[in-house]
Amino acid sequence: MKNETILVLDFGGQYKELIASRIRQLSVYSEIKPGSISADEIREISPIGLILTGGPKSVYGENAPKCDPAIFSLGIPVLGICYGMQLMCCTLGGKVVPGLGGGEYGRIRTKLQTEHELFAGLPEKALTLMSHGDIVKELPEGFCSTASTAKCKNAACVCTDRKLYGVQFHPEVRHTDRGTEVLQNFLYNVCKAKGDYSIDDYLESVLEEIRNKAGDNKILLALSGGVDSSVCAALIEKALPGKLTCVFVDHGLMRKNEGDKIETVFADKKLDFIRVNAADRFLEKLKGVTEPETKRKIIGKEFVAVFEEQAKKLGDIPFLAQGTIYPDIVESGGGATATIKSHHNVGGLPENIGFEGLIEPLRGLFKDEVRALGKKLGLPDELVNRQPFPGPGLAVRVIGEITPEKLHILREADSIVCEEIGKMKNPPSQYFAVLPGVRSVGVAGDERKYDDVIAVRAVNTSDFMTAEYAPLYHSLLSRISSRISNEVEGAGRVVYDISGKPPATVEWE
């Protein structure tokens, strides 16, 4: 049975994946499509609703993304968010102008007209996340305002007859009070969704898909030890026991003892596990390299080379598996969506390895869905709930050139950070150590010394699109600092990063 579908039309907004993920969390299937998709293409898909994302441009700007005007006449409910609202209003005859005082940014007090079904059950006053320079000054014919702020009289709007809705704020982020309820109201009050999507349905269908595609053939997987590749391995093993070979390329850039832990997890699975120790090889390639993007590219290229060599040694294995997930597909595309990451596995392996087919059983899932699937497959919580870890590993947490000495210092410091913060009853969403590449004067006994600075990073977030630094207890920070200074040779000073995202990112490189 085909699930009811919401299409998220992308106009370059940074929260497109978050919107789509939120919709699935509310038990409705969603897909991200380019904002330029035609009304005819939408009609063929037959979604129950459309959501237009935000975007970085003005609707009147040069090369500003547009939509097919006919999508507003399909009879399908539409919700425009931020730029999406402005684009809808502009397209239908409204007027968009620069906002007073340069627009609105951050959490803004917003008055909601709760008699309208989009805001049903919500309080009349709420804090909403705004991020816009332009405003809708004049609404199109047939529209009325349903929310306002001190600087924006049309902070939301509706044309009830055509089921067209707009919000200037971002309901998909946690910074908006009860924003999820706004999305829920759109799905169930406006679109009349049945809520027929679940991860159980996906599991059963993908197991059948793997069996049908691979048959009795062998499959090869590049296992990184991350959540995605690990769940991919467990899924294929469940579908076809004994047919999977996992190659774990240990590039020497993992956290302390992490490679051993990964090997232990898969030791009792019905698959072949091969660990290739290539640390020296990667370090040689990275010698003297300081630029972050160059480091990423070198690591990615060398990973492919090592994997290709191992694949040739294994002989005739017709199918290649990859832990590609839905955001990888979206972020590696073109159009309004920029390529955000440079180390995705989409298109990363050479065509001449000789595989007959590609198996990507997670390509339709978001990260939270992958974790849920991992739990159903019996993977340990330590792996399923593994904190985000960049593909290039510690190479992007050592700022500047990578050396064995720097990696050792960082591993030991990071181990202490993770151990101490991990003892908390409710630890932050993510926490780790960084080696900023700065040396600082200190005192050991009666001698002055110059040792490396360690930066501690800990953030709270629900979606990793936005984050706030975790307000750790001073006693905890003091204990971390004392242990690092006393237990890690070469580390002399510890600082705590109190930057939020935005303006910073979670990682330093």
MARMIMAR-189759 format. One line per field, with one value per residue (C-alpha): residue in three letters; residue number from 1; x, y, z. Coordinates in Angstrom, 1 decimal. Example, Ala and Ser with C-alpha at 12.3 -4.5 7.8 and 13.67 -1.06 7.14 Angstrom:
BEGIN
residuo: ALA	SER
num: 1	2
px: 12.3	13.7
py: -4.5	-1.1
pz: 7.8	7.1
END
This chain:
BEGIN
residuo: MET	LYS	ASN	GLU	THR	ILE	LEU	VAL	LEU	ASP	PHE	GLY	GLY	GLN	TYR	LYS	GLU	LEU	ILE	ALA	SER	ARG	ILE	ARG	GLN	LEU	SER	VAL	TYR	SER	GLU	ILE	LYS	PRO	GLY	SER	ILE	SER	ALA	ASP	GLU	ILE	ARG	GLU	ILE	SER	PRO	ILE	GLY	LEU	ILE	LEU	THR	GLY	GLY	PRO	LYS	SER	VAL	TYR	GLY	GLU	ASN	ALA	PRO	LYS	CYS	ASP	PRO	ALA	ILE	PHE	SER	LEU	GLY	ILE	PRO	VAL	LEU	GLY	ILE	CYS	TYR	GLY	MET	GLN	LEU	MET	CYS	CYS	THR	LEU	GLY	GLY	LYS	VAL	VAL	PRO	GLY	LEU	GLY	GLY	GLY	GLU	TYR	GLY	ARG	ILE	ARG	THR	LYS	LEU	GLN	THR	GLU	HIS	GLU	LEU	PHE	ALA	GLY	LEU	PRO	GLU	LYS	ALA	LEU	THR	LEU	MET	SER	HIS	GLY	ASP	ILE	VAL	LYS	GLU	LEU	PRO	GLU	GLY	PHE	CYS	SER	THR	ALA	SER	THR	ALA	LYS	CYS	LYS	ASN	ALA	ALA	CYS	VAL	CYS	THR	ASP	ARG	LYS	LEU	TYR	GLY	VAL	GLN	PHE	HIS	PRO	GLU	VAL	ARG	HIS	THR	ASP	ARG	GLY	THR	GLU	VAL	LEU	GLN	ASN	PHE	LEU	TYR	ASN	VAL	CYS	LYS	ALA	LYS	GLY	ASP	TYR	SER	ILE	ASP	ASP	TYR	LEU	GLU	SER	VAL	LEU	GLU	GLU	ILE	ARG	ASN	LYS	ALA	GLY	ASP	ASN	LYS	ILE	LEU	LEU	ALA	LEU	SER	GLY	GLY	VAL	ASP	SER	SER	VAL	CYS	ALA	ALA	LEU	ILE	GLU	LYS	ALA	LEU	PRO	GLY	LYS	LEU	THR	CYS	VAL	PHE	VAL	ASP	HIS	GLY	LEU	MET	ARG	LYS	ASN	GLU	GLY	ASP	LYS	ILE	GLU	THR	VAL	PHE	ALA	ASP	LYS	LYS	LEU	ASP	PHE	ILE	ARG	VAL	ASN	ALA	ALA	ASP	ARG	PHE	LEU	GLU	LYS	LEU	LYS	GLY	VAL	THR	GLU	PRO	GLU	THR	LYS	ARG	LYS	ILE	ILE	GLY	LYS	GLU	PHE	VAL	ALA	VAL	PHE	GLU	GLU	GLN	ALA	LYS	LYS	LEU	GLY	ASP	ILE	PRO	PHE	LEU	ALA	GLN	GLY	THR	ILE	TYR	PRO	ASP	ILE	VAL	GLU	SER	GLY	GLY	GLY	ALA	THR	ALA	THR	ILE	LYS	SER	HIS	HIS	ASN	VAL	GLY	GLY	LEU	PRO	GLU	ASN	ILE	GLY	PHE	GLU	GLY	LEU	ILE	GLU	PRO	LEU	ARG	GLY	LEU	PHE	LYS	ASP	GLU	VAL	ARG	ALA	LEU	GLY	LYS	LYS	LEU	GLY	LEU	PRO	ASP	GLU	LEU	VAL	ASN	ARG	GLN	PRO	PHE	PRO	GLY	PRO	GLY	LEU	ALA	VAL	ARG	VAL	ILE	GLY	GLU	ILE	THR	PRO	GLU	LYS	LEU	HIS	ILE	LEU	ARG	GLU	ALA	ASP	SER	ILE	VAL	CYS	GLU	GLU	ILE	GLY	LYS	MET	LYS	ASN	PRO	PRO	SER	GLN	TYR	PHE	ALA	VAL	LEU	PRO	GLY	VAL	ARG	SER	VAL	GLY	VAL	ALA	GLY	ASP	GLU	ARG	LYS	TYR	ASP	ASP	VAL	ILE	ALA	VAL	ARG	ALA	VAL	ASN	THR	SER	ASP	PHE	MET	THR	ALA	GLU	TYR	ALA	PRO	LEU	TYR	HIS	SER	LEU	LEU	SER	ARG	ILE	SER	SER	ARG	ILE	SER	ASN	GLU	VAL	GLU	GLY	ALA	GLY	ARG	VAL	VAL	TYR	ASP	ILE	SER	GLY	LYS	PRO	PRO	ALA	THR	VAL	GLU	TRP	GLU
num: 1	2	3	4	5	6	7	8	9	10	11	12	13	14	15	16	17	18	19	20	21	22	23	24	25	26	27	28	29	30	31	32	33	34	35	36	37	38	39	40	41	42	43	44	45	46	47	48	49	50	51	52	53	54	55	56	57	58	59	60	61	62	63	64	65	66	67	68	69	70	71	72	73	74	75	76	77	78	79	80	81	82	83	84	85	86	87	88	89	90	91	92	93	94	95	96	97	98	99	100	101	102	103	104	105	106	107	108	109	110	111	112	113	114	115	116	117	118	119	120	121	122	123	124	125	126	127	128	129	130	131	132	133	134	135	136	137	138	139	140	141	142	143	144	145	146	147	148	149	150	151	152	153	154	155	156	157	158	159	160	161	162	163	164	165	166	167	168	169	170	171	172	173	174	175	176	177	178	179	180	181	182	183	184	185	186	187	188	189	190	191	192	193	194	195	196	197	198	199	200	201	202	203	204	205	206	207	208	209	210	211	212	213	214	215	216	217	218	219	220	221	222	223	224	225	226	227	228	229	230	231	232	233	234	235	236	237	238	239	240	241	242	243	244	245	246	247	248	249	250	251	252	253	254	255	256	257	258	259	260	261	262	263	264	265	266	267	268	269	270	271	272	273	274	275	276	277	278	279	280	281	282	283	284	285	286	287	288	289	290	291	292	293	294	295	296	297	298	299	300	301	302	303	304	305	306	307	308	309	310	311	312	313	314	315	316	317	318	319	320	321	322	323	324	325	326	327	328	329	330	331	332	333	334	335	336	337	338	339	340	341	342	343	344	345	346	347	348	349	350	351	352	353	354	355	356	357	358	359	360	361	362	363	364	365	366	367	368	369	370	371	372	373	374	375	376	377	378	379	380	381	382	383	384	385	386	387	388	389	390	391	392	393	394	395	396	397	398	399	400	401	402	403	404	405	406	407	408	409	410	411	412	413	414	415	416	417	418	419	420	421	422	423	424	425	426	427	428	429	430	431	432	433	434	435	436	437	438	439	440	441	442	443	444	445	446	447	448	449	450	451	452	453	454	455	456	457	458	459	460	461	462	463	464	465	466	467	468	469	470	471	472	473	474	475	476	477	478	479	480	481	482	483	484	485	486	487	488	489	490	491	492	493	494	495	496	497	498	499	500	501	502	503	504	505	506	507	508	509
px: 0.0	1.3	1.7	0.1	2.8	3.7	6.1	8.6	9.6	13.2	14.0	17.5	16.4	18.8	15.9	14.4	15.6	14.3	10.9	10.7	12.0	9.4	6.6	7.8	8.0	4.3	3.6	3.2	5.6	7.5	9.9	12.0	11.7	13.2	11.2	11.1	9.0	6.1	2.4	2.1	4.8	3.2	-0.1	1.5	2.9	-0.5	0.6	-1.9	-0.1	2.8	5.3	7.4	10.7	12.5	15.4	18.4	17.2	14.7	11.8	12.8	16.5	18.5	18.2	15.8	14.2	10.6	7.8	5.3	2.3	0.0	0.8	-1.5	-4.4	-4.1	-6.6	-3.8	-3.2	0.0	2.0	4.6	7.4	9.4	10.6	7.9	5.2	6.7	7.0	3.4	2.1	4.2	3.2	-0.5	-0.4	0.7	3.5	6.8	9.1	12.2	11.3	11.5	14.8	16.3	13.8	13.5	16.0	15.8	12.9	10.2	7.0	4.2	0.4	-1.5	-5.2	-6.0	-9.5	-7.8	-7.2	-3.4	-3.1	-5.8	-5.0	-2.1	-1.8	-2.5	1.0	4.2	7.9	8.7	12.0	12.2	14.9	13.8	14.8	11.7	8.0	4.7	3.3	0.1	-1.6	-3.0	-6.8	-8.7	-6.0	-6.2	-3.6	-3.5	-0.5	1.5	4.6	5.7	7.4	5.4	1.6	1.4	3.5	1.1	-1.8	-4.4	-6.7	-9.3	-11.1	-8.0	-6.4	-3.2	-1.4	1.8	3.9	6.8	8.4	9.9	7.6	10.1	12.7	12.5	13.1	9.5	7.1	4.9	6.0	5.5	1.8	1.5	2.9	0.6	-2.4	-1.5	-1.2	-4.3	-6.6	-5.9	-4.6	-6.7	-3.8	-4.4	-0.9	-0.1	3.7	5.9	9.5	8.1	6.6	9.9	11.8	9.6	9.7	13.4	14.2	12.2	13.9	17.4	16.5	14.9	17.8	20.8	19.2	21.8	24.8	27.5	27.5	30.5	30.1	32.6	31.9	33.0	31.7	29.2	25.5	24.6	27.0	26.5	22.7	23.2	25.3	22.8	20.0	21.7	22.8	19.2	18.0	20.8	22.7	26.2	26.2	27.8	31.5	32.3	35.6	36.5	39.2	40.9	42.4	43.9	41.7	39.2	38.6	40.4	39.8	36.9	38.2	38.3	34.8	33.5	35.2	33.7	30.1	30.3	32.3	29.2	27.2	26.7	29.0	32.7	34.5	37.8	39.8	42.4	44.9	46.0	46.9	50.5	49.3	46.8	49.2	51.8	49.3	48.3	51.8	52.2	48.5	46.6	43.6	40.4	38.8	42.1	42.3	38.8	39.6	42.8	41.1	38.2	40.5	42.7	39.8	38.5	42.0	42.3	38.8	39.3	42.5	40.8	37.8	40.1	41.7	38.3	37.5	34.1	31.5	28.8	27.0	28.3	26.3	26.5	25.1	23.7	20.8	18.3	20.1	23.1	21.0	19.5	22.7	24.6	22.1	22.0	19.4	18.6	20.3	23.9	26.4	26.9	29.3	32.3	32.7	29.4	29.5	27.1	29.1	32.3	33.4	34.9	32.9	35.7	35.7	33.5	30.3	27.2	24.7	24.4	22.4	21.5	18.8	18.8	18.6	15.0	15.6	16.6	19.1	16.5	14.8	18.1	18.7	15.2	15.8	19.2	17.4	14.8	17.8	19.3	22.4	23.9	22.7	26.3	26.5	22.9	23.1	26.7	27.3	27.8	31.4	32.7	33.7	37.4	37.4	39.9	41.5	38.9	39.3	43.0	43.3	46.2	48.6	47.9	50.7	50.8	51.7	48.8	46.4	47.6	47.1	43.6	42.5	43.6	41.9	38.8	38.6	38.6	36.0	33.7	34.2	33.4	30.5	29.1	28.6	25.9	22.4	21.2	24.3	24.4	23.5	27.2	30.5	34.1	37.6	39.4	43.1	43.0	46.7	47.6	50.3	50.2	52.7	52.3	54.2	55.2	57.0	59.5	59.7	58.0	56.7	54.7	52.0	48.9	45.6	42.6	39.1	36.1	32.9	29.4	26.1	22.4	20.3	17.2	18.0	21.7	20.4	20.6	22.5	23.2	26.3	25.7	26.0	28.2	28.7	31.9	32.9	32.7	34.7	37.3	37.5	38.0	40.6	42.5	42.5	43.6	46.4	47.7	47.0	47.7	51.3	51.6	48.3	48.7	45.6	41.8	39.2	35.4	33.7	30.5	29.5	26.0	25.0	24.5	26.8	29.3	29.0	29.3	32.6	35.6	36.5
py: 0.0	3.4	5.8	9.3	11.8	15.3	17.0	19.5	21.8	23.1	26.8	26.7	26.7	25.2	23.5	21.5	18.1	19.1	19.9	16.5	14.7	16.4	15.3	11.7	11.9	12.8	9.5	11.0	10.1	13.0	13.6	16.6	17.8	20.8	24.0	24.1	20.9	21.3	21.1	18.1	16.2	17.0	15.8	12.4	11.9	12.9	14.2	15.2	18.5	20.7	22.6	25.4	25.8	29.0	30.3	32.6	35.1	37.8	36.9	39.9	39.0	38.0	34.3	34.0	30.5	30.4	27.9	26.8	29.2	26.3	24.4	26.8	25.7	22.0	21.9	20.5	22.2	24.3	25.6	28.3	28.8	32.1	32.5	30.0	32.3	35.3	33.4	32.2	35.7	37.4	34.8	35.3	39.1	40.2	42.6	41.8	44.5	44.9	44.7	47.6	47.9	45.1	42.4	40.0	37.5	35.2	34.4	37.0	37.5	36.6	37.0	34.1	34.1	30.7	30.4	29.4	25.7	26.0	27.4	25.4	24.5	27.0	30.0	33.4	34.6	32.6	33.0	32.0	31.8	34.4	34.8	37.1	40.4	40.9	41.0	40.5	44.1	43.4	40.0	38.5	38.7	36.2	36.0	37.3	37.7	35.1	36.3	39.4	40.8	44.3	44.7	42.4	42.6	39.6	37.0	34.3	34.2	32.0	31.7	29.3	28.6	27.5	25.9	28.0	28.8	30.8	31.4	33.9	32.0	28.5	26.0	23.1	24.3	23.8	27.5	28.1	27.4	24.4	24.6	20.9	21.4	23.9	21.2	18.6	20.9	21.3	17.6	16.4	19.4	20.8	17.8	15.2	12.8	9.3	8.9	5.7	5.8	3.8	2.5	-1.1	-0.8	0.4	-2.5	-5.2	-3.7	-3.1	-6.6	-7.9	-5.4	-6.6	-10.3	-9.6	-7.6	-9.6	-13.1	-15.6	-13.4	-12.0	-8.3	-6.1	-3.1	-0.4	-0.3	2.9	2.1	5.0	4.6	4.5	1.8	-0.3	-0.3	-1.0	-4.1	-5.3	-4.9	-6.9	-9.6	-10.0	-10.2	-12.5	-14.2	-15.2	-13.3	-10.0	-9.1	-5.9	-4.1	-1.7	0.7	1.8	5.2	5.8	8.8	7.2	8.0	6.0	2.2	2.9	0.5	-2.4	-1.7	-1.8	-5.1	-6.5	-5.5	-7.4	-10.4	-12.5	-11.5	-13.9	-12.0	-11.7	-8.8	-7.6	-4.8	-3.1	-1.2	1.8	4.4	4.9	5.2	8.0	9.9	9.9	11.4	14.0	15.1	18.9	19.5	22.1	23.2	21.5	20.8	19.4	17.1	15.8	15.2	13.4	11.1	10.4	9.6	7.4	5.6	4.7	3.5	1.2	-0.1	-0.7	-2.7	-4.9	-5.4	-6.7	-9.1	-10.6	-11.5	-11.7	-10.0	-8.7	-6.3	-3.2	-1.9	1.7	3.3	6.3	8.0	10.5	13.7	12.4	12.2	15.6	17.4	15.9	17.2	20.3	23.1	25.3	22.8	23.4	20.5	20.8	17.9	16.8	13.3	11.7	8.3	9.3	8.8	8.5	5.1	4.6	2.9	0.6	-1.6	-3.9	-4.3	-5.3	-3.5	-1.1	-1.7	1.3	0.2	3.3	5.9	6.8	7.4	10.3	9.8	9.5	6.8	5.0	4.9	3.6	0.9	0.0	-0.6	-2.9	-4.9	-5.4	-3.2	-2.0	1.4	2.6	2.2	3.2	6.4	7.1	10.8	12.4	11.9	13.4	11.2	12.4	11.6	13.4	15.0	17.9	18.1	18.6	22.1	22.3	19.6	16.0	14.2	11.0	13.2	15.5	12.6	10.9	14.1	14.6	11.0	11.0	14.4	13.4	10.2	12.1	14.6	11.8	9.8	12.7	14.3	10.8	10.3	13.1	11.9	13.9	14.5	17.1	16.0	16.0	16.5	16.1	17.7	19.8	20.5	24.1	24.2	26.8	26.4	28.2	29.0	27.1	26.0	22.5	22.3	25.2	25.2	27.1	25.1	25.5	22.9	22.5	24.0	21.7	23.1	21.3	21.4	20.4	21.3	20.8	20.3	18.4	18.5	19.6	22.4	24.7	24.2	25.9	25.4	23.1	25.0	22.4	22.7	24.5	21.5	19.3	21.6	21.9	18.1	17.8	20.5	19.0	15.5	16.6	18.8	16.0	12.9	14.0	14.8	17.8	19.4	22.4	24.5	23.7	26.1	25.7	26.7	28.7	29.4	28.6	27.4	29.8	31.7	28.9	25.3	22.3	21.2	23.5	22.6
pz: 0.0	-0.9	2.0	2.0	1.0	1.8	-0.7	0.7	-2.1	-1.6	-2.3	-0.7	2.9	5.5	7.3	4.4	5.9	9.3	7.9	6.1	9.2	11.4	9.1	9.3	13.1	12.9	11.1	7.6	4.8	3.2	0.3	-0.7	-4.2	-6.1	-5.8	-9.6	-9.8	-12.2	-11.3	-13.7	-11.9	-8.5	-9.9	-10.8	-7.3	-5.8	-2.4	0.2	0.9	-0.1	2.1	0.6	2.4	3.4	1.3	1.5	-1.1	-1.7	-4.0	-6.1	-6.1	-9.2	-9.8	-6.9	-7.0	-8.3	-8.4	-11.0	-10.3	-11.2	-8.0	-6.1	-8.3	-7.9	-5.0	-2.8	0.6	0.7	3.6	2.8	5.4	5.5	1.9	0.9	2.3	0.6	-2.7	-2.5	-1.8	-4.4	-7.1	-6.3	-6.5	-3.0	-2.3	-0.6	0.6	2.8	6.5	8.9	10.6	8.4	9.3	12.2	13.5	16.6	18.9	18.4	20.3	18.0	18.4	16.9	15.8	17.3	15.8	12.6	12.2	11.7	15.2	16.9	20.5	20.7	23.0	21.6	22.3	21.5	20.8	17.2	15.4	12.7	10.1	7.4	5.8	3.7	4.8	3.1	3.1	1.1	1.0	-2.2	-2.9	-0.7	2.0	5.6	8.3	11.1	13.1	13.7	15.5	16.4	13.1	10.8	10.6	8.3	10.2	9.0	6.5	5.0	2.0	3.5	0.3	-1.5	1.5	1.2	4.4	5.1	8.2	8.3	11.2	11.3	13.1	12.3	14.8	18.6	19.1	18.1	20.9	20.0	16.4	16.0	16.7	13.9	11.5	13.1	12.6	8.9	8.4	10.3	10.4	6.9	4.8	6.7	7.0	8.3	9.8	7.9	7.9	10.3	10.4	10.8	7.3	5.9	7.5	6.0	2.6	2.5	3.6	0.7	-1.6	-0.6	-1.1	-4.5	-5.8	-4.5	-4.7	-3.6	-4.4	-2.1	-1.1	-0.1	2.3	3.3	7.1	8.8	12.2	12.1	12.7	9.0	7.7	10.9	10.5	6.8	7.7	10.3	7.8	5.0	7.5	8.6	5.0	3.7	6.5	5.5	2.2	3.5	3.7	5.6	5.0	7.9	6.7	9.9	8.9	12.3	12.8	15.2	18.8	21.6	21.2	18.8	16.1	18.6	19.8	16.2	15.6	18.8	17.8	14.5	15.7	16.4	13.3	10.3	8.1	7.2	8.9	7.5	9.3	7.2	9.4	7.2	9.7	8.6	5.0	5.8	8.0	5.2	2.8	5.3	6.2	5.9	5.0	7.0	4.9	6.2	2.8	1.4	4.4	3.7	0.0	0.8	3.3	1.0	-2.0	0.1	1.6	-1.9	-2.9	0.1	-0.3	-4.0	-3.3	-0.8	-3.0	-5.8	-3.4	-2.5	-6.0	-7.6	-5.4	-7.6	-5.3	-3.4	-0.4	1.0	4.1	2.1	3.9	2.6	3.6	1.7	-1.5	-0.9	0.0	-3.0	-5.5	-7.5	-8.0	-5.0	-2.7	-2.1	-1.7	2.1	2.8	0.8	2.3	1.5	-0.1	-2.9	-6.1	-4.1	-5.3	-8.7	-11.4	-12.4	-9.3	-11.2	-9.2	-11.0	-8.7	-5.8	-2.7	-0.5	1.8	3.9	1.1	2.0	5.7	8.0	10.8	13.5	11.5	11.0	14.7	15.3	12.7	14.4	17.7	16.0	14.6	18.0	17.7	21.0	22.3	22.4	18.6	17.7	19.8	18.8	18.8	15.4	14.3	11.1	8.2	8.3	12.0	14.3	11.2	11.5	15.3	15.0	13.6	11.2	10.3	11.5	13.4	15.5	18.5	18.1	17.5	20.7	22.8	21.4	21.8	25.5	26.2	24.3	26.3	29.5	28.2	27.1	30.4	32.7	30.8	30.1	33.9	33.9	34.5	31.4	29.3	26.4	22.9	21.8	23.5	22.5	22.6	20.0	19.5	18.2	17.2	19.8	22.4	25.7	28.4	31.6	34.8	35.8	39.1	38.9	35.1	32.4	29.5	26.3	25.7	23.6	24.4	24.6	23.8	25.2	23.1	24.5	22.9	23.5	20.4	19.2	15.5	15.0	12.7	15.6	18.9	22.2	24.3	27.3	30.6	32.3	36.1	37.1	39.2	36.2	34.0	36.8	37.0	33.3	33.2	36.1	34.7	31.2	32.6	34.9	32.7	29.2	28.5	26.1	27.2	29.4	29.2	28.9	27.5	27.1	23.9	24.7	21.0	19.7	16.3	14.6	14.4	14.9	13.9	16.2	14.6	14.4	10.9
END
